[in-house]
Each structure stands twice: as C-alpha cells, then as structure tokens.
Amino acid sequence: DQQVKQNSPSLSVQEGRISILNCDYTNSMFDYFLWYKKYPAEGPTFLISISSIKDKNEDGRFTVFLNKSAKHLSLHIVPSQPGDSAVYFCASLTQGGSEKLVFGKGTKLTVNP
Amino acid sequence: NAGVMQNPRHLVRRRGQEARLRCSPMKGHSHVYWYRQLPEEGLKFMVYLQKENIIDESGMPKERFSAEFPKEGPSILRIQQVVRGDSAAYFCASSPRTGGALRGVYKNIQYFGAGTRLSVL
C-alpha cells in the first residue's frame, strides 16, 4: 500500500527551462510534505517543505504547490540547471508521534546543457 | 558543524554473518531514524530512537534486526544472520525535534547521512 506516489520515474528538461516534478498521496492525515534531492552515493538532502494548511511555498528557484482536494503536490524548479540533475523524493509525515517520513519512489531529473 | 556520519560506507557480508551499521547524529541532535532503500525503491522507515530508548520500531522486520542508541556513542543497526534480501542501502537521519512547527514551517527536518551499502554474498 503505497501512500506516496511519484508516477514518473524520470524527467528530462533543457537547461533554463522549468522542471515540474509531481507527487500524489492517499493519506489525508499527512500534515507536512517535504522534497529531498539525492545524488548517487550520497544521502538525501532536504530541499523544501510545505504545510498541509498552505497551498504554496517558495524558496529561491524552488516552489512547491499543494492541491489538498486532489491530494497532489508538485515541485517547480525555475530555471533548471545541470547541477539540479538528481533523484527527487517526495516525502510526507504526520505531526506528533515519531514523525517518520513516508517516501515516494523518486523521480530522476536530468537537466541537459 | 559535522553532518550525520555513517560507517562503514560499504559493507560486504556472507550469508549467515552479522552486519553492524553505525550512525553518529549531527551535533545537538538526540533523535535518530533508520531507513532502508531497496533497488529502484524509495526509502522505507525502519526505526526511530532517542538516547537509550526505542520510540517507534514499526518498520523493523520482526526477526534478526535490532537497533540501539546508547547514552554514549553512535546508534547501531544490527542485522544478524544476513540473507541476500538484506542487500540494500541503509540511511540514518537525525533531527533536532525542537518543537514541531512555527507559523506553518516545519522545524524537525531530518538530515541524512551518506548511507551504508550492504551487500550480502
């Protein structure tokens, strides 16, 4: 039973264009949603988060949008850079208790020069 | 400020041997999480520990796996009598758990180590 789904295993975009990574979830009890970036042979690095009570959060080139009624969120990267090439994981948590992260399977982003 | 340190980075074991994975949290963090990533999969939660206490082990296999976080020293994930299916990347994360959220901004971010890649022959 996969509670967090990233249906696109890979995405390829041109440098300077927008990258849009999508994530769907099934558990309406999630309080926060986080995006992590992962390079090969490294651990995930936190990028940006959004509360379930908000619909948008922005940090520099990264913006996350949340559509709670559709149980869908997306990460926008503008403009995309070759250094953004990595695997992006969507993760969710319920506040209180252990606050363990529930991860999607990831989307591999390739930004071509 | 050193990040989360995991060692070894790579560990090779034969079937039936024991594997010990170590994790030192970030300075000032006393909350540790272990996750496992199988090939082509996302990370899956295993266990959450505070110093000397296991808080949530709902993701741990019932047999052969154990974890500890002693008062002194790193957290240890121990796998006894390893099998080929245990081959995976094991990631440790630590968080400050300072209070949850402030004006809708989540504060208890988990910071990950580089992982230990376990290969069982």
Interface residues (C-beta under 8 A of the other chain):
Chain A: V4 Q6 Y32 L34 Y36 A41 E42 G43 P44 T45 F46 S49 S51 I53 K54 F89 A91 Q95 G96 G97 S98 E99 K100 L101 V102 F103 G104 K105 G106
Chain B: V4 Q6 Y33 Y35 E40 E41 G42 L43 K44 F45 Y48 I55 D56 S58 G59 F91 A93 S95 R97 G100 A101 G104 V105 Y106 N108 I109 Q110 Y111 F112 G113 A114 G115
